[in-house]
Amino acid sequence: MRATWRMLAGRRDLRLVLSAGFISMAGDWILTIGLIYKVYATTGSTVASALAMASAFAPQVLLGAVAGVFADRWDRKRTMIAADLLLAAGLLPLLLVRGAGQVWIIFAVMFWEGAVQQFFSPAEQAMVPRLVPGDELVTANAASGQVANVSRLAGSALGGILAAFGGIIAVTLVDAASFLASAALLGLVQASGRTGCRQGGPVRARLAQVGAELRDGLRLATRHRVLRALMIFALVTSVGEGTMSTLFTPFVERVLHGSSQDLGLIVAAQAIGGIAGGMVAAASGHRFRASRLMCCGAVAFGLVDLAIFLYPLGYVAVWPAVAGMIVVGLPGALTLAGLITLFQRSSEDAYRGRVFGAVSALEGVTVLVGTLGSGYLSRLAGIIPVLAVQGAGYVVAGLAMLVWLKEEPGEPAGASARRRGEPALVTAEG
């Protein structure tokens, strides 16, 4: 933890960006949990609840790659600020919702929020490498993952409370306030968000240029050896995420014979494990290669997942799942920190937004594939076998990447020597 606090103490802009991210993401969770609760309470329909989730999820598939292009064209700091303001303004129609007849407004708002968020996320991820030196990038990404887990835990709990006692008005106002606070913090960031991309000319020419830049970004992501490997890894693990999101609730209810309270306890344990794992990743991640963090983390994550999903074959109880969800947080945090760092180091600043946009779109499609495919396959093979394949997928992907990524891409000069405690080589110019 000392390394993390030292890094944050000396990086004012990073503190501002992480603080803004925490406030904004907590607001996102408040909104998501609160609106889904409101939709179900208003309509009594699980189909309506599923449509609400689909409304928020669809923009990732439709806009992810295109939004990444604009993250490389627009000033990234201004893009994040503008997105926060648009997100806050886009919530106002929710104040018109009075009953089931206006539930379509909720769907429209969730689609809008999801669409605008696609422009915020790649700009933020592309901005982080400007805020810290290369040898602190793993620690910074681990701290960012820590922020995401804390905001998820706090926002989910608060969203349910606000929806139950304050209704949709309370959820809307609190989330809007979170976006405004995030924009204010980002306005204090001193680092430049400019990308150096020149814009001008007729509208048709600009659109053609956007299309060309999108193709360039996709071409880079598929032809660059390391980026191609990372894309494949993201594809496999995102299918696993879709499988988990679909089958975990049935696993708890049908396999473990748990209640809704047990499900809530396990989900909370997952968030707690992510927080603890993020602390470890932020404190020690800089000592290891990002590729080793990602690969070994994925293998460990898959093995713990296999243990969680296979133990009911011999012993049916809820508490091992709770313990397993806490344990799996550590390799999960290491995997995520390593993966994001490798994407950042393997792409030039001018292409970084497009790379993260392509990743977002890929994840959206593959999560959808995992969601739909696991629902069908579980009927044929059962819940446990499909979840076990998901865990095995992480193990196989991690081992494959260990072979593929033998050399650390884009590692800062001297970083390997510092990890071993040796003096870094100094050039004649240095």
C-alpha positions in Angstrom: 0.0 0.0 0.0 2.9 2.4 0.6 3.8 2.5 -3.1 0.2 3.2 -4.0 -0.1 6.1 -1.5 3.3 7.5 -2.6 2.2 7.4 -6.2 -1.2 9.1 -5.4 0.5 11.7 -3.1 2.7 12.8 -5.9 0.2 12.6 -8.8 -2.4 15.3 -8.3 -4.0 14.9 -11.7 -4.3 11.1 -11.2 -6.0 11.7 -7.8 -8.5 14.0 -9.5 -9.3 11.6 -12.3 -9.7 8.6 -9.9 -11.9 10.6 -7.6 -14.0 11.8 -10.5 -14.3 8.2 -11.7 -15.3 7.0 -8.2 -18.1 9.5 -7.9 -19.3 9.0 -11.5 -19.3 5.2 -11.3 -21.0 5.1 -7.9 -23.7 7.2 -9.5 -23.9 4.8 -12.5 -24.5 1.9 -10.1 -27.1 3.9 -8.1 -28.9 4.6 -11.4 -28.7 1.0 -12.8 -29.8 -0.7 -9.6 -32.4 2.0 -8.8 -34.0 2.0 -12.3 -34.1 -1.8 -12.6 -35.8 -2.0 -9.2 -38.2 0.8 -10.3 -39.0 -1.0 -13.6 -39.8 -4.3 -11.9 -41.8 -2.6 -9.1 -43.8 -0.6 -11.6 -44.5 -3.3 -14.2 -44.0 -6.6 -12.3 -42.4 -7.9 -15.4 -39.0 -9.6 -15.6 -39.1 -9.0 -19.4 -39.3 -5.3 -18.8 -36.3 -5.5 -16.4 -34.3 -7.4 -19.1 -35.2 -4.7 -21.7 -33.9 -2.1 -19.3 -30.6 -3.9 -19.0 -30.5 -4.3 -22.8 -31.1 -0.6 -23.3 -28.0 0.2 -21.3 -25.9 -2.5 -22.8 -26.7 -2.1 -26.5 -24.7 1.1 -27.1 -21.5 -0.7 -26.1 -22.0 -3.0 -29.1 -23.2 -0.3 -31.5 -20.9 2.6 -30.6 -17.8 1.2 -28.8 -15.4 1.2 -31.8 -16.7 4.5 -33.3 -16.5 6.3 -29.9 -12.8 5.3 -29.7 -12.1 7.2 -32.9 -13.4 10.4 -31.4 -11.4 9.8 -28.2 -8.3 10.1 -30.5 -9.7 13.2 -32.3 -11.1 15.3 -29.5 -9.4 16.7 -26.4 -9.7 13.8 -24.0 -10.2 15.9 -20.8 -12.9 18.1 -22.5 -14.5 14.9 -23.8 -14.8 13.5 -20.3 -16.2 16.8 -19.0 -18.7 17.2 -21.8 -19.8 13.6 -21.4 -20.4 14.1 -17.6 -22.6 17.2 -18.4 -24.5 15.3 -21.1 -25.0 12.4 -18.7 -26.4 14.7 -16.0 -28.8 16.4 -18.5 -29.9 13.2 -20.0 -31.4 12.1 -16.6 -33.9 14.8 -16.4 -36.7 13.0 -18.4 -36.8 10.5 -15.6 -38.6 13.1 -13.5 -41.6 12.6 -15.8 -42.0 8.9 -15.0 -45.2 8.3 -12.9 -46.2 4.8 -13.8 -46.0 1.8 -16.2 -47.2 4.0 -19.0 -44.0 6.0 -19.0 -41.6 3.1 -18.5 -40.4 3.7 -22.1 -38.8 6.9 -20.9 -36.6 4.7 -18.6 -35.5 2.6 -21.6 -34.7 5.7 -23.6 -32.7 7.3 -20.8 -30.7 4.2 -20.1 -29.8 3.9 -23.8 -28.7 7.6 -23.9 -26.6 7.1 -20.7 -25.0 4.0 -22.2 -24.3 5.8 -25.5 -22.6 8.8 -23.9 -20.6 6.6 -21.6 -19.0 5.0 -24.6 -17.2 8.3 -25.3 -16.1 8.8 -21.7 -14.5 5.4 -21.1 -11.9 5.3 -23.9 -11.0 8.9 -23.3 -10.4 8.1 -19.7 -8.3 5.0 -20.3 -6.3 6.7 -23.0 -5.6 9.7 -20.6 -4.2 7.7 -17.7 -0.8 7.0 -19.3 -0.3 10.8 -19.5 -0.7 11.1 -15.8 2.0 8.7 -14.6 5.4 7.5 -15.8 5.6 4.2 -17.5 6.9 2.2 -14.5 3.9 3.3 -12.4 1.2 2.4 -15.0 0.4 -1.0 -13.5 -0.1 0.5 -10.0 -2.3 3.3 -11.5 -4.5 0.8 -13.3 -4.7 -1.4 -10.2 -5.8 1.7 -8.2 -8.4 2.4 -10.9 -9.7 -1.1 -10.6 -9.9 -0.6 -6.9 -12.0 2.5 -7.4 -14.4 0.6 -9.7 -15.0 -2.1 -7.1 -15.5 0.3 -4.2 -17.9 2.4 -6.3 -19.8 -0.8 -7.3 -20.2 -1.9 -3.7 -21.3 1.6 -2.4 -23.4 2.5 -5.4 -25.3 -0.8 -5.6 -26.3 -0.6 -1.9 -27.2 3.1 -2.1 -29.2 2.6 -5.3 -31.4 0.0 -3.7 -32.0 2.1 -0.6 -32.8 5.3 -2.7 -35.1 3.4 -5.0 -37.0 1.9 -2.1 -37.4 5.0 0.0 -36.9 8.0 -2.3 -38.2 6.6 -5.6 -37.0 7.5 -9.0 -36.7 11.2 -8.2 -34.1 10.5 -5.5 -32.1 8.2 -7.8 -32.2 10.7 -10.6 -31.1 13.7 -8.5 -28.2 11.8 -6.8 -26.9 10.4 -10.0 -27.1 13.8 -11.7 -25.2 15.4 -8.8 -22.5 12.7 -9.2 -21.9 13.6 -12.8 -21.7 17.3 -12.1 -19.2 16.7 -9.3 -17.1 14.4 -11.6 -17.1 17.2 -14.2 -15.9 19.7 -11.7 -13.0 17.5 -10.5 -11.9 16.8 -14.1 -11.9 20.6 -14.8 -9.1 20.9 -12.2 -6.9 18.4 -14.1 -3.8 20.3 -15.4 -2.5 17.7 -17.8 -3.3 18.4 -21.5 -6.0 16.2 -23.1 -5.2 17.4 -26.6 -4.5 14.7 -29.1 -2.8 16.7 -31.9 -5.4 15.6 -34.5 -6.3 18.4 -36.9 -10.0 18.7 -37.8 -11.5 20.7 -40.6 -12.9 20.7 -44.1 -16.4 19.8 -45.4 -18.6 17.5 -43.4 -18.3 14.7 -46.0 -14.5 14.9 -45.8 -14.6 14.7 -42.0 -16.9 11.7 -42.1 -14.6 10.0 -44.6 -11.6 10.7 -42.3 -13.5 9.3 -39.3 -14.1 6.1 -41.3 -10.5 5.9 -42.4 -9.3 6.3 -38.8 -11.7 3.7 -37.6 -10.3 1.3 -40.2 -6.7 2.2 -39.1 -7.5 1.4 -35.5 -9.2 -1.9 -36.3 -6.3 -2.8 -38.6 -3.8 -2.0 -35.9 -5.7 -4.1 -33.3 -5.8 -7.1 -35.6 -2.3 -6.9 -37.2 -0.2 -6.0 -34.1 1.0 -9.2 -32.6 0.5 -8.3 -29.0 -2.8 -6.4 -29.5 -4.2 -9.3 -31.5 -3.3 -11.7 -28.6 -4.9 -9.4 -26.1 -8.0 -9.1 -28.2 -8.3 -12.9 -28.3 -7.8 -13.0 -24.5 -10.5 -10.4 -24.0 -12.8 -12.3 -26.3 -12.5 -15.5 -24.3 -12.8 -13.9 -20.9 -15.8 -11.7 -22.0 -17.7 -14.8 -23.1 -17.0 -16.0 -19.6 -18.4 -12.8 -18.1 -21.6 -13.3 -20.1 -21.9 -16.8 -18.9 -21.4 -15.8 -15.3 -24.0 -13.0 -15.5 -26.6 -15.4 -16.9 -26.0 -18.5 -14.8 -24.7 -17.3 -11.5 -28.2 -16.6 -10.0 -29.5 -20.0 -11.1 -26.4 -21.6 -9.7 -27.0 -20.1 -6.3 -30.8 -20.9 -6.3 -30.9 -24.3 -8.0 -27.5 -25.8 -7.3 -26.7 -24.3 -3.8 -30.4 -24.0 -2.9 -29.7 -20.6 -1.6 -32.1 -17.7 -1.1 -32.1 -14.1 -2.5 -30.3 -13.1 0.7 -27.6 -15.6 0.0 -27.2 -14.3 -3.5 -26.8 -10.8 -2.1 -24.2 -12.0 0.3 -22.2 -13.7 -2.4 -22.4 -10.6 -4.7 -21.2 -8.5 -1.8 -18.4 -10.9 -1.1 -17.3 -10.6 -4.7 -17.1 -6.8 -4.4 -15.2 -7.1 -1.1 -12.8 -9.6 -2.7 -12.3 -7.2 -5.6 -11.5 -4.4 -3.2 -9.0 -6.5 -1.3 -7.5 -7.8 -4.6 -7.2 -4.2 -5.9 -5.2 -3.2 -2.8 -2.8 -6.0 -3.3 -2.5 -5.3 -7.0 -1.9 -1.6 -6.5 0.7 -2.2 -3.8 2.7 -4.9 -5.6 1.8 -4.8 -9.2 4.8 -2.5 -10.1 7.2 -5.3 -9.0 6.0 -7.7 -11.8 5.7 -7.7 -15.5 2.2 -6.7 -16.7 2.1 -9.8 -18.9 2.8 -12.1 -15.9 0.2 -10.4 -13.8 -2.4 -10.9 -16.5 -1.5 -14.5 -17.4 -0.9 -15.8 -13.9 -3.9 -13.9 -12.6 -6.1 -15.5 -15.3 -4.9 -19.0 -14.5 -5.5 -18.5 -10.8 -8.9 -16.9 -11.4 -10.0 -19.8 -13.6 -8.8 -22.4 -11.0 -10.7 -20.7 -8.2 -13.8 -20.4 -10.4 -13.5 -24.2 -11.1 -13.4 -24.8 -7.3 -16.4 -22.6 -6.7 -18.5 -24.3 -9.4 -17.4 -27.9 -8.8 -17.5 -28.2 -5.0 -21.4 -28.7 -5.0 -20.9 -32.0 -6.7 -19.7 -33.3 -3.3 -20.9 -30.8 -0.8 -23.9 -28.4 -1.0 -23.6 -25.2 1.0 -23.4 -21.5 0.5 -20.5 -20.5 2.6 -17.7 -22.0 0.3 -19.1 -19.9 -2.5 -18.9 -16.8 -0.3 -15.3 -17.6 0.6 -14.4 -18.4 -3.0 -15.8 -15.1 -4.2 -13.5 -13.2 -1.8 -10.5 -15.3 -2.8 -11.1 -14.8 -6.5 -10.9 -11.1 -6.1 -7.1 -11.1 -6.0 -6.3 -12.8 -9.3 -9.2 -10.9 -10.9 -7.7 -7.6 -9.9 -4.2 -8.7 -11.1 -5.6 -9.9 -14.4 -7.5 -6.6 -15.1 -4.5 -4.4 -14.1 -2.2 -6.4 -16.3 -4.5 -6.4 -19.3 -5.3 -2.7 -19.3 -1.6 -1.9 -18.9 -0.6 -4.1 -21.8 -3.2 -2.4 -24.0 -1.9 1.0 -23.1 1.8 0.1 -23.6 1.1 -1.7 -26.9 -0.6 1.2 -28.6 0.7 4.7 -29.4 -1.1 7.7 -27.8 -2.6 8.6 -31.2 -4.3 5.2 -31.5 -5.1 4.5 -27.9 -8.7 5.6 -27.9 -9.5 3.6 -30.9 -7.9 0.5 -29.4 -10.0 0.8 -26.2 -13.1 1.5 -28.3 -12.5 -1.7 -30.3 -12.0 -3.6 -27.1 -15.3 -2.2 -25.7 -17.2 -3.2 -28.8 -15.6 -6.7 -28.8 -16.5 -7.2 -25.2 -20.0 -6.1 -25.8 -20.5 -8.6 -28.6 -18.9 -11.5 -26.8 -20.7 -10.8 -23.5 -23.9 -11.0 -25.5 -22.8 -14.3 -27.1 -21.9 -15.7 -23.7 -25.2 -14.6 -22.3 -27.3 -16.1 -25.0 -25.2 -19.2 -25.6 -25.0 -20.1 -21.9 -28.7 -19.8 -21.5 -29.3 -22.4 -24.3 -26.4 -24.7 -23.4 -27.3 -24.9 -19.7 -30.6 -26.5 -20.8 -28.7 -29.2 -22.7 -25.7 -29.8 -20.5 -26.7 -28.4 -17.1 -25.6 -25.3 -15.1 -22.4 -26.8 -13.5 -20.8 -28.1 -16.8 -21.3 -24.7 -18.6 -19.8 -22.7 -15.6 -16.9 -25.2 -15.4 -16.1 -24.6 -19.1 -16.1 -20.8 -18.3 -13.6 -21.3 -15.6 -11.5 -23.6 -17.8 -11.5 -20.9 -20.4 -9.7 -18.5 -18.1 -7.0 -21.2 -17.4 -6.5 -22.0 -21.0 -6.4 -18.3 -22.1 -3.9 -17.5 -19.3 -1.6 -20.4 -20.2 -1.8 -19.5 -23.9 -0.8 -15.9 -23.2 2.1 -17.0 -21.1 3.5 -18.6 -24.2 2.5 -15.8 -26.6 3.8 -12.9 -24.5 7.2 -14.1 -23.5 8.6 -10.6 -23.9 7.1 -7.6 -22.2 5.8 -5.1 -24.8 6.5 -1.5 -24.3 8.1 -1.9 -20.9 9.9 1.3 -19.7 13.6 1.2 -19.9 15.2 0.1 -16.7 12.0 -1.3 -15.2 13.1 -4.9 -15.3 16.4 -4.0 -13.6 14.5 -2.0 -10.9 12.3 -5.1 -10.2 15.4 -7.2 -9.6 17.0 -4.5 -7.5 19.7 -3.8 -10.0 20.8 -0.4 -11.3 19.2 0.6 -14.6 21.5 1.0 -17.6 22.2 4.6 -18.5 22.9 5.7 -22.0 25.6 8.1 -23.0 22.9 10.7 -23.6 21.3 10.1 -20.1 
